[in-house]
Each structure stands twice: as structure tokens, then as C-alpha cells.
């Protein structure tokens, strides 16, 4: 008898190795799905489309309009497109950096 494994033995060995690899791949997929679910639950909400920056006076009147992701207006109050347009029409200055007036199509 030969000391060499038979072709059938080699194929069964290969099958066991592939099944182990498949199990490992499935565990990686499950771990990635759990990671994505956790990330989706803990991700910060998207910024509002626009922000209204208020002044430092007692009246806290609006002083500038920013795009929602503008770093200069990050402490501003979130607002929608309608409120941002209205504020600009009423004379609130648009940020010269992020240009919400350009985004709103309200350039002079």
C-alpha cells in the first residue's frame, strides 16, 4: 500500500479547509454587520440645511445666515430653506465664506 493519500482523501481535506474558511468569512460578515448597525445608531445626525447665527446682544437678533455645515455658523440655530430666504430678504447678512445666498439663488 502507498503512503500517499488518495485523491479522494485530498479532496475531502480541501473541502474541510474551504468549509472552515467559509465559516470564518461568515463570522467576519456578521461582525461587520454588527459594526455598521452600531455605527448607524451612534452616528451624529446630518447638519440642518442652513443655520441662523444670533448676535451677542440681549435681543439675540439674527446677524448671519450660514450653510448648515459652515464651520463659522456651527453654533447657529438650524433652519430650512424658507426661513433662510426670509431672513436674507429681511436684511440678515449672508456668510461671505459659505455663501448661502448663492446656494439659494439670491445673488444680486
C-alpha positions as CSV (number, residue, x, y, z in Angstrom):
1,X,0.0,0.0,0.0
2,X,1.2,3.5,-0.7
3,X,1.9,6.1,1.9
4,X,0.5,8.8,-0.3
5,X,-3.1,10.0,0.5
6,X,-5.6,9.1,-2.1
7,X,-7.1,11.7,-4.4
8,X,-10.4,11.3,-2.6
9,X,-8.7,12.0,0.8
10,X,-7.0,15.1,-0.6
11,X,-10.4,16.4,-1.9
12,X,-12.1,15.8,1.4
13,X,-9.2,17.6,3.2
14,X,-9.7,20.5,0.7
15,X,-13.4,20.5,1.4
16,X,-12.8,20.8,5.2
17,X,-10.4,23.7,4.7
18,X,-12.8,25.5,2.5
19,X,-15.7,25.0,4.9
20,X,-13.5,26.4,7.7
21,X,-12.7,29.4,5.5
22,X,-16.4,29.9,4.7
23,X,-17.3,29.8,8.4
24,X,-14.6,32.4,9.1
25,X,-15.9,34.6,6.2
26,X,-19.4,34.4,7.6
27,X,-18.2,35.4,11.1
28,X,-16.4,38.4,9.5
29,X,-19.7,39.3,7.7
30,X,-21.7,39.1,10.9
31,X,-19.1,41.2,12.8
32,X,-19.2,43.9,10.0
33,X,-23.0,43.9,10.0
34,X,-23.0,44.5,13.8
35,X,-20.4,47.2,13.5
36,X,-22.4,49.0,10.8
37,X,-25.6,48.8,12.9
38,X,-23.8,50.3,15.9
39,X,-22.3,53.0,13.8
40,X,-25.7,53.8,12.3
41,X,-27.2,54.1,15.8
42,X,-24.4,56.3,17.1
43,X,-23.7,58.5,14.1
44,X,-24.5,62.1,14.6
45,X,-27.4,63.5,12.7
46,X,-26.7,65.4,9.5
47,X,-26.5,69.2,9.8
48,X,-29.5,71.3,9.0
49,X,-29.5,72.8,5.5
50,X,-29.0,76.3,6.9
51,X,-28.2,78.0,10.2
52,X,-29.1,81.4,11.7
53,X,-26.3,82.9,13.8
54,X,-27.6,85.2,16.5
55,X,-25.9,88.2,17.9
56,X,-24.4,88.5,21.4
57,X,-26.7,91.3,22.5
58,X,-29.6,90.8,24.9
59,X,-32.1,90.7,21.9
60,X,-30.1,87.8,20.3
61,X,-31.2,89.1,16.9
62,X,-30.1,87.2,13.8
63,X,-26.9,88.5,12.4
64,X,-25.8,86.0,9.7
65,X,-27.1,83.1,7.7
66,X,-24.8,80.1,7.1
67,X,-25.0,76.8,5.2
68,X,-25.6,74.0,7.7
69,X,-22.1,72.7,7.5
70,X,-20.3,76.0,7.7
71,X,-17.7,76.0,10.5
72,X,-18.4,79.7,11.2
73,X,-22.0,79.1,12.0
74,X,-21.9,75.8,13.8
75,X,-23.5,77.3,17.0
76,X,-26.3,78.8,15.0
77,X,-29.9,77.6,15.1
78,X,-30.8,75.2,12.3
79,X,-33.4,76.3,9.8
80,X,-34.9,75.3,6.5
81,X,-34.6,77.0,3.1
82,X,-37.8,79.0,3.6
83,X,-36.6,80.6,6.8
84,X,-33.1,81.2,5.4
85,X,-34.6,83.0,2.4
86,X,-36.9,85.1,4.6
87,X,-34.0,86.1,6.8
88,X,-31.9,87.3,3.9
89,X,-34.8,89.2,2.4
90,X,-35.3,90.9,5.8
91,X,-31.7,92.1,5.7
92,X,-29.8,89.4,7.6
93,X,-26.3,89.2,6.2
94,X,-25.3,86.0,4.3
95,X,-21.9,84.5,5.3
96,X,-19.2,85.6,2.9
97,X,-17.4,82.2,3.3
98,X,-20.1,79.6,2.7
99,X,-22.4,81.9,0.6
100,X,-25.9,80.6,1.4
101,X,-27.3,83.4,-0.8
102,X,-25.6,81.7,-3.8
103,X,-26.9,78.3,-2.8
104,X,-30.4,79.8,-2.5
105,X,-30.0,81.6,-5.9
106,X,-30.5,85.0,-4.3
107,X,-27.4,86.9,-5.6
108,X,-27.8,90.5,-6.6
